[in-house]
């Protein structure tokens, strides 16, 4: 993998660049649709490629390990071939999912023992095992195994958690160096900065990771319950230390406002389930604000979903029609809403790239963060 910085904003830490992988070039800043089990929920690959021009999608190690299982994926020749997606893929290590199974997992220095959320069966993830799993899945960018503490974790817990994550990271890096890709193209390993909401711990983690020869770095453990201003502070602390010549991936974040603020602080990559999850429940993101399409006020509004027509929103579908689909429990409603929201997120980062390149990013961002957070 290679990363090239193209332009930087003079009034912030925002920059544009390109991540070059064996499956394609990814312009940054970029939003990555979440395809947890090898599919973006409710969206076909044709729509991702042709309508949205998504450059990269995510898969999840934990979920793919459980279903369809490693044997099937390996027989297929990796997740790219299994899912018929020939563009880049990134896989999360499963650390966040193990964190979310607090009642059904046990952490040890060796790794994480957990029970499947599907059938209760027992499993074990070690740092080395997670690297092997992601070798079999075959993503272009894979994540180191980590523990993700909750946003309100006390300092002592966060400190112990970081020590565990750092030990696991050293084992991941060693094992990654000792193994090879399985399908004839390169893979790269991103370490993950943890440390909860404590600047001292975040600095320590970032300094450790900055000393590695990784081709990119991730920031984890944010947007897990802490206030937004604390999240922004942690991003600033970390990005002062992480190498500027490497891409920075802010994991699982977040709202359109969060993404714009993250870009202004030097983040290059984002992912979040919000566009599709909220879309399925009738929440639509637009360049003028947030719409709850179930509200009666849209019943006779025949205008397009996005008033500026700047994002994917087929003009034949009005707000009134989309509301009708939701009220009637027609499955096309959540599909169109998810497609629209992904289109908006991808438009937002594309517009950010354009504004950074032409020198107008900060003024535009300051206007947009107010608009995208407004409830219409």
C-alpha positions as CSV (number, residue, x, y, z in Angstrom):
1,X,0.0,0.0,0.0
2,X,1.1,3.5,-0.7
3,X,-0.2,6.9,0.5
4,X,0.4,10.2,-1.2
5,X,-0.6,13.6,0.3
6,X,-1.8,15.9,-2.5
7,X,-2.9,19.2,-0.9
8,X,-3.3,20.6,2.6
9,X,-5.7,23.3,4.0
10,X,-3.9,26.4,5.2
11,X,-6.4,27.0,8.0
12,X,-6.7,23.5,9.5
13,X,-5.1,20.0,9.4
14,X,-7.3,18.9,6.5
15,X,-5.6,17.3,3.6
16,X,-6.3,15.4,0.4
17,X,-4.5,12.3,-0.8
18,X,-4.6,8.9,-2.4
19,X,-4.2,5.4,-0.9
20,X,-3.0,3.1,-3.6
21,X,-3.8,-0.6,-3.1
22,X,-3.7,-3.6,-5.4
23,X,-7.4,-3.4,-5.8
24,X,-7.6,0.3,-6.7
25,X,-6.9,3.9,-5.7
26,X,-8.8,5.4,-2.8
27,X,-9.1,9.3,-2.7
28,X,-8.9,10.8,0.7
29,X,-10.7,11.9,2.8
30,X,-12.9,8.9,2.2
31,X,-16.0,7.4,3.8
32,X,-16.2,3.6,3.7
33,X,-19.7,2.0,3.7
34,X,-19.9,-0.8,6.2
35,X,-20.4,-4.3,4.8
36,X,-20.2,-6.2,8.0
37,X,-20.9,-9.7,6.6
38,X,-19.6,-9.1,3.1
39,X,-22.6,-6.9,2.0
40,X,-23.7,-3.4,2.7
41,X,-27.2,-3.9,4.1
42,X,-29.9,-3.4,1.5
43,X,-27.5,-2.1,-1.1
44,X,-26.3,-4.1,-4.1
45,X,-22.7,-4.1,-5.4
46,X,-24.0,-2.6,-8.7
47,X,-25.4,0.3,-6.8
48,X,-22.2,0.7,-4.7
49,X,-20.1,0.7,-7.9
50,X,-22.3,2.5,-10.5
51,X,-24.6,4.8,-8.5
52,X,-22.4,5.6,-5.5
53,X,-18.9,4.9,-6.9
54,X,-17.8,3.6,-3.5
55,X,-14.0,3.1,-3.6
56,X,-13.7,0.8,-0.6
57,X,-16.0,-1.1,1.8
58,X,-15.6,-2.8,5.1
59,X,-16.0,-6.3,6.3
60,X,-15.9,-7.5,9.9
61,X,-13.6,-10.3,11.1
62,X,-15.9,-11.4,14.0
63,X,-19.0,-11.8,11.9
64,X,-17.3,-13.3,8.8
65,X,-15.5,-15.8,11.1
66,X,-18.8,-17.0,12.5
67,X,-20.7,-16.8,9.1
68,X,-20.1,-18.1,6.5
69,X,-16.9,-19.3,8.2
70,X,-13.3,-19.4,7.2
71,X,-13.5,-22.6,5.2
72,X,-16.1,-21.2,2.8
73,X,-14.2,-17.9,2.3
74,X,-10.9,-19.7,1.7
75,X,-12.5,-22.1,-0.8
76,X,-13.9,-19.1,-2.6
77,X,-10.5,-17.5,-2.8
78,X,-11.1,-14.7,-0.3
79,X,-13.8,-12.2,0.4
80,X,-13.3,-10.3,-2.8
81,X,-14.2,-13.3,-4.9
82,X,-16.8,-14.7,-2.5
83,X,-18.7,-11.4,-2.6
84,X,-17.8,-10.4,-6.2
85,X,-16.3,-7.1,-5.1
86,X,-13.1,-6.2,-6.9
87,X,-12.4,-2.9,-5.2
88,X,-10.5,-2.5,-1.9
89,X,-11.8,-4.0,1.3
90,X,-10.8,-3.2,4.9
91,X,-11.6,-5.5,7.8
92,X,-12.0,-4.6,11.4
93,X,-10.2,-7.1,13.7
94,X,-13.4,-7.9,15.7
95,X,-12.1,-6.1,18.8
96,X,-15.1,-3.8,19.0
97,X,-17.5,-6.7,18.7
98,X,-15.8,-8.6,21.5
99,X,-16.0,-5.5,23.6
100,X,-19.7,-5.3,22.9
101,X,-20.1,-8.9,24.2
102,X,-19.2,-7.9,27.7
103,X,-21.5,-10.4,29.3
104,X,-20.3,-13.3,27.1
105,X,-16.5,-12.8,26.9
106,X,-13.4,-13.1,29.1
107,X,-10.2,-11.2,28.4
108,X,-6.8,-12.7,29.2
109,X,-3.2,-11.8,28.3
110,X,-3.4,-14.6,25.7
111,X,-6.5,-13.3,24.0
112,X,-10.3,-13.1,24.2
113,X,-12.6,-16.0,25.0
114,X,-16.2,-15.4,23.9
115,X,-19.5,-17.0,23.0
116,X,-21.1,-16.5,19.6
117,X,-24.1,-14.2,19.6
118,X,-25.6,-16.7,17.1
119,X,-25.6,-20.0,18.9
120,X,-23.7,-19.5,22.2
121,X,-20.8,-21.6,21.0
122,X,-17.3,-21.0,22.5
123,X,-14.5,-19.3,20.6
124,X,-11.1,-17.8,21.2
125,X,-9.4,-14.9,19.4
126,X,-5.7,-14.3,19.9
127,X,-3.7,-11.6,18.2
128,X,-2.0,-14.1,16.0
129,X,-5.3,-15.9,15.3
130,X,-6.9,-12.6,14.2
131,X,-4.1,-11.9,11.8
132,X,-4.5,-15.4,10.3
133,X,-8.3,-14.9,10.0
134,X,-7.8,-11.7,8.2
135,X,-5.2,-13.3,5.9
136,X,-7.9,-15.8,5.0
137,X,-10.6,-13.1,4.5
138,X,-8.1,-11.3,2.3
139,X,-8.8,-7.7,2.9
140,X,-6.4,-5.1,1.5
141,X,-6.2,-3.3,4.9
142,X,-6.5,-5.3,8.1
143,X,-6.6,-4.2,11.7
144,X,-4.6,-5.2,14.8
145,X,-6.5,-6.9,17.6
146,X,-7.3,-4.5,20.4
147,X,-9.6,-4.0,23.4
148,X,-12.0,-1.1,23.1
149,X,-12.9,0.2,26.5
150,X,-16.2,2.2,27.0
151,X,-16.0,5.9,26.8
152,X,-16.7,6.3,30.5
153,X,-14.1,3.8,31.6
154,X,-12.1,4.9,34.8
155,X,-8.5,5.7,34.3
156,X,-7.1,2.5,36.0
157,X,-9.2,0.3,33.7
158,X,-8.2,2.3,30.6
159,X,-4.5,2.0,31.6
160,X,-4.7,-1.7,32.0
161,X,-6.7,-2.0,28.8
162,X,-4.1,-0.1,26.9
163,X,-1.3,-2.2,28.2
164,X,-3.2,-5.3,27.0
165,X,-3.8,-3.7,23.6
166,X,-0.1,-2.8,23.3
167,X,1.0,-6.3,24.1
168,X,-1.5,-7.7,21.6
169,X,-0.3,-5.2,19.0
170,X,3.4,-6.3,19.3
171,X,2.2,-9.9,18.7
172,X,0.1,-8.9,15.7
173,X,3.0,-7.0,14.1
174,X,5.4,-9.9,14.7
175,X,2.9,-12.5,13.3
176,X,2.0,-10.3,10.3
177,X,5.7,-10.0,9.4
178,X,6.1,-13.8,9.6
179,X,3.1,-14.6,7.4
180,X,2.2,-14.0,3.8
181,X,-0.9,-13.0,1.9
182,X,-2.8,-16.0,0.5
183,X,-4.3,-14.7,-2.8
184,X,-1.5,-13.0,-4.7
185,X,-2.0,-9.4,-3.7
186,X,-0.6,-7.4,-0.8
187,X,-2.2,-6.7,2.5
188,X,-1.3,-4.0,5.1
189,X,-1.8,-4.0,8.9
190,X,-3.0,-0.8,10.7
191,X,-2.3,-0.5,14.5
192,X,-5.1,1.1,16.5
193,X,-4.5,3.9,19.0
194,X,-6.5,3.3,22.2
195,X,-6.4,5.1,25.6
196,X,-10.0,6.1,26.2
197,X,-10.5,9.8,27.0
198,X,-7.2,10.3,28.8
199,X,-4.7,12.4,26.9
200,X,-1.7,10.8,28.7
201,X,-2.8,7.4,27.5
202,X,-3.6,8.5,24.0
203,X,-0.2,10.2,23.7
204,X,1.5,7.0,25.0
205,X,-0.4,4.9,22.5
206,X,0.2,7.3,19.6
207,X,4.0,7.5,20.3
208,X,4.2,3.7,20.4
209,X,2.4,3.3,17.1
210,X,4.4,6.2,15.5
211,X,7.5,4.2,16.2
212,X,6.3,1.3,14.1
213,X,6.8,0.9,10.3
214,X,3.1,0.5,9.6
215,X,1.7,1.9,6.3
216,X,-1.3,3.5,8.0
217,X,-2.7,4.0,11.5
218,X,-6.1,3.9,13.1
219,X,-7.7,5.7,16.0
220,X,-10.2,3.5,17.9
221,X,-12.3,3.7,21.1
222,X,-14.0,7.0,20.2
223,X,-17.7,7.6,19.6
224,X,-18.4,5.0,22.3
225,X,-20.3,7.3,24.8
226,X,-17.9,10.2,25.4
227,X,-19.0,13.8,24.5
228,X,-18.2,15.0,21.0
229,X,-15.8,17.7,22.3
230,X,-13.8,15.1,24.1
231,X,-13.6,13.0,21.0
232,X,-12.3,16.0,19.0
233,X,-9.7,16.7,21.8
234,X,-8.5,13.1,21.6
235,X,-8.2,13.3,17.8
236,X,-6.1,16.4,18.1
237,X,-3.8,14.8,20.7
238,X,-3.3,11.7,18.6
239,X,-2.8,13.4,15.3
240,X,-0.1,15.7,16.7
241,X,1.9,12.5,17.1
242,X,0.9,10.1,14.3
243,X,3.1,10.5,11.2
244,X,1.6,12.9,8.7
245,X,2.9,10.8,5.7
246,X,0.6,7.9,6.8
247,X,-3.2,7.7,6.4
248,X,-5.2,8.1,9.6
249,X,-8.4,6.1,10.0
250,X,-11.0,7.2,12.6
251,X,-12.9,4.0,13.4
252,X,-16.7,4.0,13.6
253,X,-17.3,7.8,13.4
254,X,-19.9,9.0,12.8
255,X,-22.4,11.8,12.1
256,X,-21.8,14.2,9.1
257,X,-20.7,16.8,11.6
258,X,-18.2,14.4,13.2
259,X,-16.8,13.6,9.8
260,X,-16.3,17.2,8.9
261,X,-14.6,18.0,12.2
262,X,-12.5,14.9,11.9
263,X,-11.3,16.0,8.4
264,X,-10.4,19.4,9.8
265,X,-8.2,17.6,12.4
266,X,-6.3,15.6,9.9
267,X,-8.3,12.4,9.6
268,X,-8.3,10.6,6.2
269,X,-10.6,7.6,6.5
270,X,-14.0,7.1,8.2
271,X,-16.7,4.4,8.5
272,X,-20.0,4.2,10.3
273,X,-23.2,2.2,10.1
274,X,-25.2,5.3,10.6
275,X,-26.1,6.0,7.0
276,X,-27.7,2.6,6.4
277,X,-28.9,1.9,10.0
278,X,-30.6,5.3,10.4
279,X,-31.8,5.2,6.8
280,X,-33.7,2.0,7.5
281,X,-35.4,3.8,10.3
282,X,-36.4,6.8,8.3
283,X,-33.7,9.3,9.1
284,X,-32.3,11.0,6.1
285,X,-29.2,13.2,5.9
286,X,-29.2,16.1,3.5
287,X,-27.1,19.2,2.7
288,X,-29.6,21.3,4.5
289,X,-30.2,19.1,7.6
290,X,-31.7,15.9,9.0
291,X,-35.2,14.7,7.9
292,X,-37.4,12.2,9.7
293,X,-39.3,11.0,6.7
294,X,-42.1,9.5,8.7
295,X,-43.2,13.0,9.9
296,X,-46.6,14.1,8.6
297,X,-45.1,17.3,7.3
298,X,-43.6,15.5,4.3
299,X,-46.9,13.8,3.3
300,X,-47.5,16.3,0.5
301,X,-43.9,17.5,-0.1
302,X,-43.2,16.5,-3.7
303,X,-39.7,18.0,-3.8
304,X,-36.6,15.8,-4.1
305,X,-35.0,14.5,-0.9
306,X,-32.0,16.8,-1.0
307,X,-33.1,20.4,-1.9
308,X,-29.8,21.1,-3.7
309,X,-29.8,17.9,-5.7
310,X,-26.1,17.6,-4.9
311,X,-26.1,13.9,-3.8
312,X,-27.6,10.7,-5.0
313,X,-31.3,11.1,-4.9
314,X,-33.2,10.0,-7.9
315,X,-35.4,12.9,-8.8
316,X,-38.3,10.7,-9.6
317,X,-38.6,10.0,-5.8
318,X,-40.1,12.8,-3.8
319,X,-40.2,13.1,0.0
320,X,-43.9,12.4,-0.1
321,X,-43.4,9.2,-2.0
322,X,-40.6,8.0,0.2
323,X,-42.8,8.8,3.3
324,X,-45.6,6.8,1.7
325,X,-43.2,3.8,1.3
326,X,-42.2,3.9,5.0
327,X,-45.7,4.4,6.3
328,X,-46.8,1.4,4.1
329,X,-43.9,-0.7,5.4
330,X,-42.7,-1.2,1.8
331,X,-39.2,-2.6,1.7
332,X,-38.2,-0.2,-1.1
333,X,-38.4,2.7,1.4
334,X,-35.5,1.7,3.7
335,X,-33.5,0.7,0.6
336,X,-33.9,4.1,-1.0
337,X,-33.2,5.9,2.2
338,X,-30.0,3.9,2.8
339,X,-28.9,4.5,-0.8
340,X,-29.6,8.2,-0.4
341,X,-27.7,8.5,3.0
342,X,-24.7,6.7,1.6
343,X,-24.8,9.0,-1.4
344,X,-24.8,12.0,0.9
345,X,-21.9,10.8,3.0
346,X,-19.9,10.0,-0.1
347,X,-20.8,13.4,-1.6
348,X,-19.8,15.1,1.7
349,X,-16.2,13.7,1.6
350,X,-15.9,14.4,-2.1
351,X,-17.0,18.0,-1.6
352,X,-14.5,18.2,1.3
353,X,-11.7,17.0,-1.1
354,X,-12.7,19.6,-3.6
355,X,-12.8,22.4,-1.0
356,X,-9.4,21.4,0.4
357,X,-7.9,21.4,-3.1
358,X,-9.3,24.8,-4.0
359,X,-8.5,26.4,-0.6
360,X,-12.1,27.0,0.6
361,X,-12.4,24.1,3.0
362,X,-12.5,25.9,6.4
363,X,-15.2,28.5,5.5
364,X,-17.3,25.8,3.8
365,X,-16.9,23.4,6.7
366,X,-17.9,26.0,9.3
367,X,-21.1,26.6,7.3
368,X,-21.8,22.9,6.7
369,X,-21.4,21.7,10.3
370,X,-24.3,23.9,11.3
371,X,-26.5,22.8,8.4
372,X,-26.0,19.0,8.7
373,X,-26.8,19.0,12.4
374,X,-30.1,20.9,11.9
375,X,-33.3,19.0,12.3
376,X,-35.7,19.9,9.5
